[in-house]
Amino acid sequence: MYSIMHPELKRYVSVMTMKPLHGYDGGPKVAIPDLLEPELLTFGSDRGMMICGFEEIDGQRYYQGWWMQWVAEKD
């Protein structure tokens, strides 16, 4: 997560970016757009968490929620 200046909102907004499981640099880019103004709705330490926010695609906002589930790493 990081913050950017949003020109239309004229203020800084939080941004959540998805990264690939296999690493941060040098890997293929994730096809999921950034989630702006993410908010944590639920958090289950044994299952995952629910985040809501919005994406901007071609100047349109799409509000949505992401369910992120914990995945055990394979050796």
QUIJOCOR-V613672 format. One record per backbone hydrogen bond with DSSP energy under -1.0 kcal/mol. CO is the residue of the C=O (numbers start at 1). NH is the residue of the N-H. Records with the same first field share a line. If there is no record, write none. Layout:
CO->NH + NH
This chain:
2->15
4->13
6->10 + 11
11->6
13->4
14->37
15->2
16->35
20->23
35->16
36->54
39->52
42->50
44->47 + 48
47->70
48->44
49->68
50->41 + 42
51->66
52->39
53->64
54->36
55->62
57->60
60->57
62->55
64->53
66->51
68->49
